[in-house]
Amino acid sequence: MPDQTKPLVSALVVSHNAKDLLLQCLQTFFANADVPVEAVVVDNDSSDGSAAAVTDEFPQATVLVQPKNLGYGRAANLGFERCQGRFVLLLSSEVTVDAQSVGRMADFLLTRPDAGAVGPRLVLPDGRPDPEARRAFPMPRTLFYRTFGLSKLFPKSPRFGRYNMGHLSDSDAHEMDAGSGACLMVRMAALDRVGFFDPRYFMFGEDIDLCYRLKLGGWKVFYQPSAGATRHVSPATREGERQMSYQRHRSMWAYHFKHHAEDQSAFGNGLVWAQIWGRWAAERVRDTVKRPKRTAG
């Protein structure tokens, strides 16, 4: 007989100084889970009492406290080792899941053995879809369209708007290249085949890299709008925004170099490098221009 105590779904949450959002995330997860679940929280050296608060309010959760901030991928890999579920729900502390969403994603994976991962309809607090929830792989031409604004000018174009899948309705289930690690349910058997997150990504990009490896391994990734979740993006400090911008562009180059550089000429790779870091430099200039000037005392 199957083990009735073993969870079907393990929620894996990596958190750093996000106590209030983390508690809200776990509360909605446990309240809305309609299948056997567990939660594994990896605390990345928080200083706001996150780990103790989770232990007090959710004694059923496993909390792994790290002595330093390992970055998302390394921390998540430690969490994977402790997950007992058949499926792992990657869940950001910023995300709250809707009722029945956990069960609907699990049911999808149960009925689609070819699916390595499935993501929900992820929205922002104002109801707008989170564009990160449905993505195509950032091939060089896709990056070109984004850099020069063609994806914004033609968001529903199958060519120019493909990165955020604007040509497909967000109300229909469909296959996609990559979902968002903020809320993505992954089959553990697929992870056993392709491996966990690449630890070279400190933050950003590791979810796209994982989905790319799932595809190489013969698995499919799906978008399932019957499952829903909300992402409550917390405001970042100016220094935090600068660090995130750097890490985001660093991950873009790491992904390209790992998966696509061999298919490009040296000149082509140089163009990609220039596009990525040119975008980063432009963001820094805009940030400097927008910075409020100090008034004389």
Backbone as CSV, one residue per row, in Angstrom:
resi,resn,N_x,N_y,N_z,CA_x,CA_y,CA_z,C_x,C_y,C_z
1,MET,0.846,-1.198,0.000,0.000,0.000,0.000,0.882,1.249,0.000
2,PRO,0.426,2.331,-0.698,1.217,3.554,-0.722,1.266,4.203,0.656
3,ASP,2.329,4.900,0.913,2.504,5.607,2.185,1.556,6.799,2.242
4,GLN,0.551,6.714,3.137,-0.455,7.778,3.205,0.082,9.043,3.872
5,THR,1.236,8.914,4.567,1.769,10.074,5.263,2.705,10.895,4.390
6,LYS,3.109,10.344,3.272,4.048,11.058,2.408,3.326,12.132,1.616
7,PRO,3.851,13.359,1.571,3.170,14.431,0.829,3.226,14.202,-0.672
8,LEU,2.186,14.651,-1.348,2.206,14.633,-2.811,3.002,15.826,-3.333
9,VAL,2.861,16.978,-2.639,3.510,18.218,-3.068,4.352,18.780,-1.932
10,SER,5.577,19.133,-2.251,6.461,19.840,-1.319,6.618,21.272,-1.799
11,ALA,6.215,22.245,-0.982,6.484,23.644,-1.310,7.901,23.976,-0.880
12,LEU,8.667,24.557,-1.778,10.044,24.946,-1.480,10.157,26.462,-1.573
13,VAL,10.408,27.090,-0.427,10.473,28.552,-0.357,11.855,28.976,0.106
14,VAL,12.535,29.782,-0.684,13.804,30.391,-0.286,13.510,31.832,0.080
15,SER,13.955,32.252,1.261,13.579,33.580,1.742,14.763,34.306,2.354
16,HIS,14.748,35.626,2.195,15.782,36.477,2.803,15.129,37.777,3.262
17,ASN,15.028,37.949,4.580,14.482,39.171,5.176,13.123,39.556,4.594
18,ALA,12.218,38.589,4.577,10.866,38.850,4.052,9.827,38.215,4.972
19,LYS,9.971,38.438,6.276,9.179,37.715,7.268,7.675,37.826,7.033
20,ASP,7.157,39.046,6.888,5.708,39.218,6.760,5.175,38.536,5.505
21,LEU,5.865,38.722,4.382,5.431,38.090,3.142,5.557,36.576,3.237
22,LEU,6.613,36.105,3.878,6.831,34.663,4.022,5.709,34.017,4.823
23,LEU,5.319,34.645,5.914,4.238,34.094,6.734,2.920,34.093,5.970
24,GLN,2.672,35.156,5.207,1.458,35.208,4.390,1.490,34.124,3.317
25,CYS,2.646,33.926,2.710,2.815,32.898,1.682,2.492,31.516,2.238
26,LEU,3.064,31.186,3.388,2.848,29.867,3.977,1.411,29.702,4.467
27,GLN,0.830,30.772,4.997,-0.545,30.672,5.489,-1.497,30.310,4.361
28,THR,-1.357,30.983,3.221,-2.253,30.688,2.104,-1.936,29.318,1.495
29,PHE,-0.665,28.938,1.506,-0.316,27.626,0.967,-0.986,26.512,1.764
30,PHE,-0.824,26.524,3.083,-1.403,25.468,3.901,-2.931,25.544,3.906
31,ALA,-3.486,26.766,3.909,-4.937,26.908,3.938,-5.592,26.452,2.647
32,ASN,-4.904,26.661,1.519,-5.510,26.369,0.214,-5.083,25.032,-0.379
33,ALA,-4.158,24.343,0.260,-3.712,23.054,-0.274,-4.826,22.025,-0.117
34,ASP,-5.172,21.381,-1.204,-6.232,20.374,-1.192,-5.691,18.983,-1.496
35,VAL,-4.386,18.805,-1.345,-3.716,17.514,-1.468,-2.708,17.429,-0.321
36,PRO,-2.195,16.244,-0.004,-1.179,16.133,1.057,0.073,16.944,0.710
37,VAL,0.489,17.836,1.630,1.602,18.742,1.345,2.567,18.824,2.525
38,GLU,3.711,19.379,2.224,4.688,19.789,3.223,5.312,21.088,2.732
39,ALA,6.005,21.783,3.621,6.709,23.005,3.233,8.140,22.946,3.747
40,VAL,9.075,23.269,2.866,10.489,23.353,3.221,10.925,24.792,2.971
41,VAL,11.371,25.462,4.023,11.792,26.862,3.935,13.300,26.935,4.142
42,VAL,13.987,27.554,3.200,15.428,27.774,3.338,15.625,29.255,3.611
43,ASP,16.081,29.562,4.820,16.283,30.949,5.216,17.721,31.358,4.912
44,ASN,17.865,32.344,4.017,19.180,32.788,3.566,19.735,33.877,4.476
45,ASP,20.069,33.477,5.722,20.729,34.394,6.670,19.904,35.662,6.898
46,SER,18.600,35.499,7.164,17.753,36.666,7.445,18.082,37.251,8.815
47,SER,17.879,38.551,8.956,18.114,39.230,10.233,16.815,39.774,10.821
48,ASP,15.672,39.393,10.247,14.379,39.923,10.697,13.552,38.909,11.486
49,GLY,14.172,37.826,11.917,13.447,36.839,12.712,12.559,35.918,11.906
50,SER,12.799,35.807,10.595,11.953,34.989,9.733,11.905,33.532,10.185
51,ALA,13.070,32.946,10.431,13.130,31.518,10.746,12.354,31.211,12.023
52,ALA,12.560,32.010,13.061,11.863,31.773,14.323,10.358,31.955,14.164
53,ALA,9.946,32.946,13.370,8.526,33.194,13.167,7.859,32.028,12.455
54,VAL,8.531,31.458,11.454,7.972,30.310,10.737,7.865,29.113,11.675
55,THR,8.904,28.870,12.469,8.887,27.742,13.398,7.749,27.880,14.406
56,ASP,7.495,29.110,14.869,6.422,29.349,15.841,5.039,29.157,15.227
57,GLU,4.827,29.718,14.029,3.486,29.708,13.428,3.195,28.457,12.614
58,PHE,4.232,27.822,12.075,4.034,26.637,11.235,5.006,25.539,11.665
59,PRO,4.748,24.943,12.823,5.676,23.918,13.321,5.794,22.710,12.394
60,GLN,4.814,22.539,11.483,4.884,21.409,10.542,5.866,21.659,9.405
61,ALA,6.344,22.901,9.274,7.277,23.237,8.199,8.714,22.881,8.599
62,THR,9.498,22.502,7.608,10.933,22.279,7.806,11.668,23.573,7.489
63,VAL,12.466,24.066,8.423,13.191,25.328,8.242,14.688,25.051,8.269
64,LEU,15.356,25.434,7.186,16.804,25.255,7.065,17.459,26.626,7.113
65,VAL,18.127,26.943,8.211,18.737,28.263,8.403,20.178,28.231,7.899
66,GLN,20.507,29.175,7.020,21.846,29.250,6.448,22.661,30.364,7.125
67,PRO,23.953,30.141,7.358,24.773,31.145,8.042,25.155,32.331,7.169
68,LYS,24.898,32.219,5.855,25.148,33.333,4.958,24.176,33.231,3.783
69,ASN,24.049,34.317,3.028,23.154,34.322,1.871,23.826,33.564,0.733
70,LEU,23.280,32.391,0.440,23.879,31.536,-0.582,23.427,31.885,-1.988
71,GLY,22.457,32.799,-2.107,21.825,33.011,-3.395,20.686,32.024,-3.547
72,TYR,19.824,32.252,-4.539,18.622,31.432,-4.669,18.931,29.986,-5.052
73,GLY,19.727,29.775,-6.087,19.945,28.438,-6.607,20.592,27.501,-5.596
74,ARG,21.659,27.948,-4.958,22.341,27.094,-3.980,21.428,26.767,-2.807
75,ALA,20.684,27.774,-2.339,19.778,27.551,-1.214,18.653,26.594,-1.600
76,ALA,18.092,26.783,-2.784,17.019,25.899,-3.235,17.511,24.462,-3.377
77,ASN,18.730,24.282,-3.819,19.266,22.932,-3.971,19.337,22.200,-2.627
78,LEU,19.641,22.943,-1.554,19.614,22.335,-0.218,18.186,21.931,0.138
79,GLY,17.236,22.767,-0.247,15.835,22.459,0.026,15.343,21.256,-0.748
80,PHE,15.756,21.141,-2.013,15.361,19.987,-2.823,15.717,18.673,-2.115
81,GLU,16.879,18.661,-1.486,17.346,17.441,-0.826,16.420,17.009,0.306
82,ARG,15.664,17.950,0.864,14.780,17.638,1.985,13.329,17.426,1.566
83,CYS,13.015,17.707,0.315,11.630,17.568,-0.161,11.289,16.092,-0.365
84,GLN,10.140,15.690,0.160,9.715,14.302,0.059,8.585,14.105,-0.960
85,GLY,8.030,15.191,-1.485,6.890,15.092,-2.376,7.242,14.562,-3.752
86,ARG,6.222,14.040,-4.408,6.381,13.604,-5.790,6.585,14.809,-6.694
87,PHE,5.987,15.936,-6.300,6.124,17.191,-7.031,6.635,18.265,-6.075
88,VAL,7.428,19.200,-6.590,7.950,20.304,-5.788,7.382,21.608,-6.341
89,LEU,6.721,22.357,-5.477,6.196,23.661,-5.865,7.203,24.732,-5.475
90,LEU,7.931,25.247,-6.471,8.827,26.373,-6.226,7.959,27.587,-5.936
91,LEU,8.180,28.212,-4.796,7.276,29.263,-4.354,8.075,30.407,-3.753
92,SER,7.928,31.602,-4.326,8.558,32.787,-3.758,7.782,33.222,-2.522
93,SER,8.487,33.810,-1.575,7.812,34.340,-0.386,6.844,35.460,-0.753
94,GLU,6.991,36.025,-1.951,6.109,37.104,-2.400,4.782,36.591,-2.970
95,VAL,4.627,35.280,-3.095,3.481,34.716,-3.812,2.478,34.072,-2.858
96,THR,1.194,34.330,-3.113,0.110,33.642,-2.421,-0.678,32.852,-3.454
97,VAL,-0.934,31.587,-3.152,-1.642,30.730,-4.104,-3.145,30.797,-3.854
98,ASP,-3.919,30.692,-4.934,-5.372,30.670,-4.836,-5.856,29.303,-4.375
99,ALA,-7.099,29.274,-3.921,-7.716,28.014,-3.507,-7.714,27.017,-4.664
100,GLN,-7.397,25.774,-4.362,-7.396,24.643,-5.293,-6.264,24.690,-6.327
101,SER,-5.444,25.726,-6.306,-4.396,25.835,-7.323,-3.328,24.759,-7.166
102,VAL,-2.977,24.435,-5.926,-1.959,23.408,-5.699,-2.454,22.070,-6.243
103,GLY,-3.688,21.729,-5.928,-4.253,20.479,-6.416,-4.395,20.438,-7.921
104,ARG,-4.760,21.568,-8.531,-4.929,21.594,-9.978,-3.610,21.412,-10.709
105,MET,-2.543,22.009,-10.189,-1.238,21.788,-10.820,-0.768,20.352,-10.618
106,ALA,-1.004,19.813,-9.423,-0.630,18.421,-9.168,-1.430,17.475,-10.066
107,ASP,-2.725,17.735,-10.204,-3.553,16.893,-11.089,-3.038,16.935,-12.520
108,PHE,-2.613,18.129,-12.953,-2.098,18.261,-14.316,-0.873,17.367,-14.508
109,LEU,0.048,17.396,-13.556,1.249,16.572,-13.676,0.921,15.086,-13.572
110,LEU,-0.100,14.750,-12.787,-0.500,13.351,-12.669,-1.070,12.811,-13.981
111,THR,-1.776,13.676,-14.709,-2.425,13.227,-15.952,-1.570,13.458,-17.191
112,ARG,-0.444,14.175,-17.040,0.442,14.424,-18.174,1.845,13.935,-17.832
113,PRO,2.117,12.666,-18.022,3.438,12.139,-17.664,4.578,12.732,-18.481
114,ASP,4.251,13.418,-19.582,5.289,14.057,-20.383,5.646,15.439,-19.857
115,ALA,4.907,15.931,-18.865,5.133,17.279,-18.333,6.167,17.242,-17.217
116,GLY,7.222,18.023,-17.379,8.223,18.139,-16.329,7.894,19.232,-15.342
117,ALA,7.100,20.226,-15.788,6.744,21.351,-14.918,5.479,22.004,-15.430
118,VAL,4.764,22.661,-14.524,3.563,23.413,-14.887,3.488,24.658,-14.000
119,GLY,3.102,25.777,-14.614,2.978,27.024,-13.885,1.563,27.554,-13.945
120,PRO,1.149,28.353,-12.957,-0.201,28.885,-12.901,-0.322,30.229,-13.613
121,ARG,-1.519,30.756,-13.628,-1.734,32.141,-14.059,-1.306,33.031,-12.891
122,LEU,-0.181,33.667,-13.036,0.401,34.487,-11.980,0.092,35.948,-12.267
123,VAL,-0.536,36.627,-11.304,-0.924,38.018,-11.513,-0.302,38.895,-10.428
124,LEU,-0.283,40.199,-10.722,0.158,41.200,-9.756,-1.046,41.643,-8.927
125,PRO,-0.845,42.342,-7.827,-1.972,42.712,-6.963,-3.083,43.491,-7.668
126,ASP,-2.765,44.222,-8.738,-3.798,44.975,-9.456,-4.510,44.123,-10.504
127,GLY,-4.176,42.847,-10.567,-4.842,41.936,-11.494,-4.149,41.772,-12.830
128,ARG,-3.112,42.567,-13.097,-2.385,42.424,-14.358,-1.558,41.143,-14.340
129,PRO,-1.478,40.436,-15.474,-0.653,39.226,-15.511,0.820,39.556,-15.284
130,ASP,1.487,38.714,-14.530,2.931,38.844,-14.360,3.591,38.300,-15.624
131,PRO,4.305,39.131,-16.378,4.878,38.672,-17.653,5.903,37.558,-17.490
132,GLU,6.450,37.384,-16.282,7.457,36.346,-16.085,6.853,34.947,-16.058
133,ALA,5.532,34.850,-15.949,4.896,33.543,-15.791,4.893,32.720,-17.075
134,ARG,4.989,33.384,-18.231,4.985,32.680,-19.523,6.114,33.256,-20.360
135,ARG,7.111,32.421,-20.649,8.270,32.945,-21.371,8.774,31.970,-22.417
136,ALA,9.365,32.537,-23.450,10.138,31.762,-24.408,11.606,31.874,-24.004
137,PHE,12.414,30.960,-24.472,13.832,31.030,-24.160,14.447,32.273,-24.809
138,PRO,15.319,32.977,-24.092,15.910,34.215,-24.610,17.001,33.947,-25.641
139,MET,16.587,33.560,-26.834,17.525,33.386,-27.936,18.081,34.744,-28.350
140,PRO,19.195,34.790,-29.056,19.776,36.079,-29.444,18.797,36.998,-30.169
141,ARG,18.002,36.465,-31.104,17.071,37.338,-31.817,15.978,37.871,-30.889
142,THR,15.550,37.053,-29.908,14.551,37.498,-28.937,15.111,38.631,-28.092
143,LEU,16.359,38.495,-27.706,17.023,39.545,-26.942,17.109,40.826,-27.758
144,PHE,17.378,40.700,-29.036,17.452,41.869,-29.919,16.104,42.596,-29.939
145,TYR,15.012,41.854,-30.079,13.684,42.466,-30.120,13.377,43.191,-28.816
146,ARG,13.819,42.625,-27.694,13.563,43.275,-26.400,14.431,44.514,-26.228
147,THR,15.696,44.411,-26.621,16.618,45.528,-26.443,16.161,46.761,-27.209
148,PHE,15.637,46.568,-28.400,15.251,47.694,-29.234,13.753,48.006,-29.167
149,GLY,13.079,47.452,-28.172,11.708,47.829,-27.889,10.646,47.261,-28.797
150,LEU,11.033,46.364,-29.698,10.044,45.799,-30.618,9.032,44.918,-29.896
151,SER,9.459,44.279,-28.795,8.541,43.427,-28.045,7.461,44.252,-27.353
152,LYS,7.800,45.481,-26.970,6.795,46.359,-26.358,5.883,46.983,-27.405
153,LEU,6.441,47.293,-28.565,5.633,47.874,-29.633,4.640,46.869,-30.205
154,PHE,5.058,45.610,-30.269,4.209,44.569,-30.860,4.100,43.389,-29.900
155,PRO,3.440,43.593,-28.747,3.424,42.544,-27.714,2.686,41.278,-28.122
156,LYS,1.766,41.359,-29.084,1.002,40.178,-29.498,1.540,39.529,-30.770
157,SER,2.668,40.021,-31.248,3.275,39.447,-32.449,3.943,38.113,-32.125
158,PRO,3.678,37.075,-32.925,4.354,35.791,-32.699,5.867,35.896,-32.816
159,ARG,6.351,36.881,-33.571,7.795,37.059,-33.726,8.347,37.994,-32.654
160,PHE,7.845,39.230,-32.617,8.428,40.241,-31.738,8.002,40.077,-30.275
161,GLY,6.808,39.555,-30.030,6.319,39.425,-28.659,6.432,38.031,-28.086
162,ARG,7.235,37.196,-28.728,7.280,35.799,-28.318,7.845,35.613,-26.926
163,TYR,8.770,36.453,-26.474,9.433,36.202,-25.194,8.424,36.060,-24.065
164,ASN,7.417,36.914,-24.009,6.382,36.817,-22.979,5.095,36.196,-23.505
165,MET,5.203,35.474,-24.616,4.094,34.673,-25.148,2.836,35.501,-25.381
166,GLY,3.019,36.764,-25.803,1.877,37.652,-25.997,0.947,37.229,-27.112
167,HIS,1.409,36.357,-27.994,0.584,35.904,-29.113,-0.378,34.798,-28.698
168,LEU,-0.255,34.304,-27.457,-1.153,33.269,-26.952,-1.986,33.823,-25.802
169,SER,-3.253,33.487,-25.772,-4.146,33.989,-24.732,-3.745,33.441,-23.362
170,ASP,-3.738,34.316,-22.352,-3.386,33.859,-21.012,-4.555,33.156,-20.326
171,SER,-5.669,33.022,-21.013,-6.811,32.286,-20.462,-6.859,30.843,-20.964
172,ASP,-5.926,30.478,-21.840,-5.883,29.123,-22.399,-4.637,28.385,-21.925
173,ALA,-4.789,27.124,-21.614,-3.642,26.297,-21.272,-2.805,26.042,-22.526
174,HIS,-1.500,26.055,-22.378,-0.635,25.809,-23.532,0.760,25.447,-23.066
175,GLU,1.519,24.880,-23.992,2.918,24.594,-23.711,3.715,25.885,-23.828
176,MET,4.771,25.996,-23.056,5.642,27.168,-23.112,7.072,26.705,-22.910
177,ASP,8.004,27.622,-23.120,9.402,27.266,-22.908,9.744,27.255,-21.422
178,ALA,9.364,28.325,-20.723,9.762,28.453,-19.319,8.710,29.197,-18.519
179,GLY,8.520,28.758,-17.281,7.681,29.477,-16.342,8.551,30.292,-15.410
180,SER,7.979,30.711,-14.295,8.701,31.519,-13.322,8.943,30.720,-12.056
181,GLY,10.164,30.780,-11.556,10.478,30.124,-10.296,9.729,30.706,-9.119
182,ALA,9.032,31.834,-9.323,8.215,32.398,-8.265,7.051,31.482,-7.926
183,CYS,6.572,30.724,-8.909,5.495,29.755,-8.682,5.500,28.764,-9.844
184,LEU,6.119,27.640,-9.631,6.245,26.628,-10.682,6.316,25.263,-10.024
185,MET,5.444,24.342,-10.439,5.462,22.993,-9.878,6.269,22.087,-10.802
186,VAL,7.249,21.421,-10.226,8.197,20.606,-10.989,8.109,19.154,-10.534
187,ARG,8.201,18.248,-11.478,8.179,16.813,-11.181,9.542,16.393,-10.621
188,MET,9.547,15.780,-9.445,10.805,15.387,-8.835,11.550,14.364,-9.690
189,ALA,10.812,13.468,-10.355,11.466,12.484,-11.217,12.226,13.154,-12.352
190,ALA,11.704,14.301,-12.828,12.407,15.044,-13.874,13.671,15.681,-13.315
191,LEU,13.587,16.205,-12.088,14.775,16.787,-11.464,15.842,15.725,-11.239
192,ASP,15.411,14.513,-10.905,16.378,13.432,-10.722,17.129,13.139,-12.021
193,ARG,16.485,13.425,-13.137,17.094,13.171,-14.448,18.004,14.317,-14.888
194,VAL,17.533,15.559,-14.734,18.269,16.693,-15.309,19.092,17.456,-14.285
195,GLY,18.869,17.193,-13.001,19.619,17.895,-11.970,18.857,19.077,-11.404
196,PHE,19.368,19.595,-10.297,18.741,20.734,-9.630,19.177,22.032,-10.313
197,PHE,19.076,23.144,-9.614,19.469,24.433,-10.173,20.982,24.505,-10.365
198,ASP,21.383,25.221,-11.401,22.802,25.490,-11.631,23.241,26.549,-10.614
199,PRO,24.141,26.230,-9.684,24.518,27.168,-8.629,25.297,28.381,-9.119
200,ARG,25.657,28.404,-10.407,26.386,29.566,-10.920,25.488,30.792,-11.041
201,TYR,24.181,30.587,-11.027,23.252,31.720,-11.025,22.981,32.111,-9.575
202,PHE,23.365,33.314,-9.190,23.129,33.749,-7.807,21.657,34.061,-7.591
203,MET,21.074,34.793,-8.498,19.643,35.051,-8.508,19.256,35.454,-9.929
204,PHE,18.039,35.088,-10.337,17.536,35.289,-11.697,18.191,34.293,-12.676
205,GLY,17.390,33.836,-13.617,17.901,33.013,-14.703,17.949,31.524,-14.430
206,GLU,18.009,31.147,-13.143,18.112,29.713,-12.856,16.845,28.954,-13.238
207,ASP,15.696,29.632,-13.207,14.450,28.951,-13.585,14.390,28.713,-15.098
208,ILE,14.842,29.690,-15.891,14.888,29.497,-17.340,15.899,28.403,-17.693
209,ASP,17.041,28.424,-17.025,18.063,27.405,-17.255,17.510,26.015,-16.946
210,LEU,16.781,25.876,-15.842,16.203,24.591,-15.483,15.191,24.130,-16.516
211,CYS,14.317,25.040,-16.954,13.319,24.673,-17.961,13.986,24.276,-19.279
212,TYR,15.077,24.947,-19.619,15.804,24.592,-20.843,16.348,23.170,-20.740
213,ARG,16.880,22.821,-19.571,17.410,21.473,-19.380,16.293,20.433,-19.332
214,LEU,15.140,20.820,-18.815,13.990,19.909,-18.860,13.616,19.593,-20.305
215,LYS,13.596,20.645,-21.144,13.269,20.437,-22.559,14.315,19.539,-23.228
216,LEU,15.588,19.781,-22.927,16.649,18.931,-23.501,16.488,17.477,-23.052
217,GLY,15.951,17.293,-21.851,15.757,15.951,-21.328,14.496,15.275,-21.815
218,GLY,13.745,15.954,-22.700,12.553,15.346,-23.271,11.256,15.671,-22.546
219,TRP,11.311,16.536,-21.536,10.114,16.923,-20.800,9.489,18.175,-21.412
220,LYS,8.215,18.405,-21.119,7.520,19.595,-21.569,7.172,20.481,-20.367
221,VAL,7.022,21.781,-20.634,6.648,22.748,-19.610,5.335,23.396,-20.038
222,PHE,4.383,23.481,-19.106,3.054,23.960,-19.454,2.615,25.134,-18.587
223,TYR,1.686,25.902,-19.154,0.996,26.985,-18.459,-0.438,26.524,-18.238
224,GLN,-0.912,26.601,-16.978,-2.248,26.128,-16.647,-3.021,27.241,-15.923
225,PRO,-3.859,27.998,-16.661,-4.548,29.146,-16.054,-5.656,28.783,-15.083
226,SER,-6.067,27.516,-15.021,-7.076,27.146,-14.033,-6.506,27.199,-12.615
227,ALA,-5.180,27.223,-12.511,-4.501,27.455,-11.240,-4.062,28.916,-11.208
228,GLY,-4.230,29.559,-10.073,-3.899,30.986,-9.994,-3.082,31.319,-8.756
229,ALA,-2.330,32.402,-8.851,-1.527,32.880,-7.731,-1.275,34.371,-7.931
230,THR,-0.969,35.055,-6.834,-0.707,36.501,-6.871,0.690,36.776,-6.340
231,ARG,1.383,37.648,-7.046,2.747,38.014,-6.640,2.735,39.415,-6.054
232,HIS,3.084,39.511,-4.774,3.094,40.792,-4.061,4.531,41.310,-4.039
233,VAL,4.879,42.085,-5.031,6.258,42.547,-5.168,6.557,43.595,-4.106
234,SER,7.545,43.331,-3.282,7.904,44.270,-2.225,8.862,45.323,-2.771
235,PRO,8.716,46.583,-2.327,9.614,47.636,-2.823,11.048,47.393,-2.377
236,ALA,11.963,47.695,-3.271,13.384,47.496,-2.972,14.052,48.850,-2.752
237,THR,15.123,48.847,-1.980,15.915,50.054,-1.818,16.647,50.346,-3.123
238,ARG,17.170,51.555,-3.236,17.910,51.908,-4.450,19.112,50.989,-4.641
239,GLU,19.817,50.679,-3.541,20.953,49.782,-3.637,20.489,48.378,-4.014
240,GLY,19.349,47.961,-3.457,18.805,46.658,-3.804,18.441,46.567,-5.271
241,GLU,17.864,47.638,-5.808,17.511,47.664,-7.233,18.757,47.577,-8.104
242,ARG,19.821,48.261,-7.699,21.066,48.200,-8.469,21.633,46.782,-8.472
243,GLN,21.609,46.143,-7.297,22.132,44.781,-7.216,21.292,43.822,-8.051
244,MET,19.976,43.963,-7.999,19.118,43.081,-8.779,19.307,43.287,-10.268
245,SER,19.486,44.545,-10.681,19.720,44.827,-12.088,21.014,44.171,-12.561
246,TYR,22.059,44.287,-11.756,23.337,43.667,-12.128,23.200,42.152,-12.221
247,GLN,22.579,41.546,-11.208,22.441,40.089,-11.194,21.559,39.602,-12.342
248,ARG,20.530,40.375,-12.677,19.648,39.977,-13.782,20.425,39.934,-15.093
249,HIS,21.224,40.967,-15.362,21.981,41.006,-16.616,23.137,40.016,-16.599
250,ARG,23.733,39.820,-15.453,24.786,38.814,-15.333,24.237,37.426,-15.656
251,SER,23.018,37.148,-15.184,22.406,35.846,-15.451,22.042,35.691,-16.921
252,MET,21.621,36.796,-17.558,21.306,36.731,-18.982,22.528,36.307,-19.783
253,TRP,23.683,36.883,-19.447,24.901,36.517,-20.166,25.319,35.083,-19.831
254,ALA,25.187,34.689,-18.554,25.554,33.336,-18.156,24.711,32.310,-18.904
255,TYR,23.411,32.588,-19.048,22.523,31.671,-19.768,22.930,31.584,-21.242
256,HIS,23.153,32.741,-21.861,23.543,32.724,-23.275,24.856,31.976,-23.468
257,PHE,25.830,32.272,-22.633,27.154,31.658,-22.794,27.069,30.144,-22.619
258,LYS,26.225,29.694,-21.693,26.103,28.265,-21.412,25.385,27.505,-22.526
259,HIS,24.302,28.094,-23.047,23.420,27.332,-23.926,23.478,27.718,-25.408
260,HIS,23.889,28.940,-25.734,23.762,29.375,-27.120,25.049,29.893,-27.754
261,ALA,26.080,30.108,-26.948,27.297,30.732,-27.482,27.967,29.870,-28.547
262,GLU,27.906,28.548,-28.386,28.575,27.673,-29.350,27.947,27.753,-30.738
263,ASP,26.678,28.156,-30.808,25.990,28.250,-32.096,26.201,29.598,-32.781
264,GLN,26.911,30.513,-32.108,27.119,31.849,-32.649,28.591,32.052,-33.002
265,SER,28.811,32.954,-33.921,30.188,33.349,-34.220,30.704,34.240,-33.097
266,ALA,32.003,34.479,-33.091,32.575,35.380,-32.090,31.950,36.766,-32.204
267,PHE,31.712,37.202,-33.441,31.087,38.512,-33.647,29.661,38.506,-33.096
268,GLY,28.916,37.418,-33.352,27.547,37.320,-32.851,27.500,37.323,-31.341
269,ASN,28.422,36.593,-30.710,28.467,36.600,-29.244,28.843,37.970,-28.710
270,GLY,29.706,38.668,-29.440,30.053,40.020,-29.034,28.853,40.954,-29.079
271,LEU,28.017,40.784,-30.084,26.804,41.596,-30.177,25.864,41.306,-29.020
272,VAL,25.705,40.026,-28.678,24.843,39.668,-27.551,25.385,40.274,-26.264
273,TRP,26.697,40.143,-26.046,27.322,40.724,-24.851,27.071,42.229,-24.801
274,ALA,27.226,42.893,-25.931,27.035,44.340,-25.977,25.577,44.712,-25.705
275,GLN,24.628,43.915,-26.217,23.218,44.190,-25.963,22.898,44.062,-24.472
276,ILE,23.379,42.984,-23.861,23.066,42.740,-22.449,23.659,43.829,-21.567
277,TRP,24.940,44.067,-21.706,25.571,45.035,-20.811,25.289,46.469,-21.227
278,GLY,24.921,46.663,-22.493,24.451,47.988,-22.904,23.134,48.328,-22.238
279,ARG,22.234,47.335,-22.141,20.971,47.539,-21.437,21.226,47.858,-19.973
280,TRP,22.161,47.130,-19.365,22.478,47.371,-17.958,23.008,48.797,-17.767
281,ALA,23.915,49.231,-18.653,24.464,50.585,-18.548,23.373,51.640,-18.729
282,ALA,22.447,51.382,-19.666,21.344,52.331,-19.880,20.464,52.432,-18.638
283,GLU,20.231,51.316,-17.984,19.439,51.346,-16.748,20.143,52.155,-15.675
284,ARG,21.450,52.027,-15.593,22.197,52.778,-14.576,22.137,54.274,-14.867
285,VAL,22.212,54.640,-16.146,22.108,56.058,-16.506,20.731,56.589,-16.139
286,ARG,19.674,55.842,-16.472,18.317,56.280,-16.124,18.154,56.400,-14.616
287,ASP,18.751,55.478,-13.884,18.663,55.518,-12.431,19.339,56.768,-11.880
288,THR,20.479,57.125,-12.462,21.202,58.317,-12.011,20.417,59.591,-12.325
289,VAL,19.827,59.642,-13.498,19.060,60.821,-13.907,17.826,61.009,-13.024
290,LYS,17.184,59.881,-12.664,15.962,59.957,-11.850,16.233,60.199,-10.381
291,ARG,17.492,60.018,-9.960,17.810,60.150,-8.544,17.504,61.562,-8.055
292,PRO,16.745,61.718,-6.986,16.408,63.058,-6.501,17.655,63.793,-6.015
293,LYS,17.726,65.068,-6.381,18.871,65.879,-5.974,18.732,66.303,-4.522
294,ARG,19.864,66.341,-3.846,19.861,66.786,-2.460,19.660,68.294,-2.396
295,THR,18.849,68.695,-1.476,18.640,70.134,-1.274,19.645,70.674,-0.279
296,ALA,20.039,71.889,-0.484,21.029,72.496,0.406,20.437,72.660,1.802
297,GLY,21.222,72.348,2.820,20.737,72.460,4.193,20.838,73.894,4.719
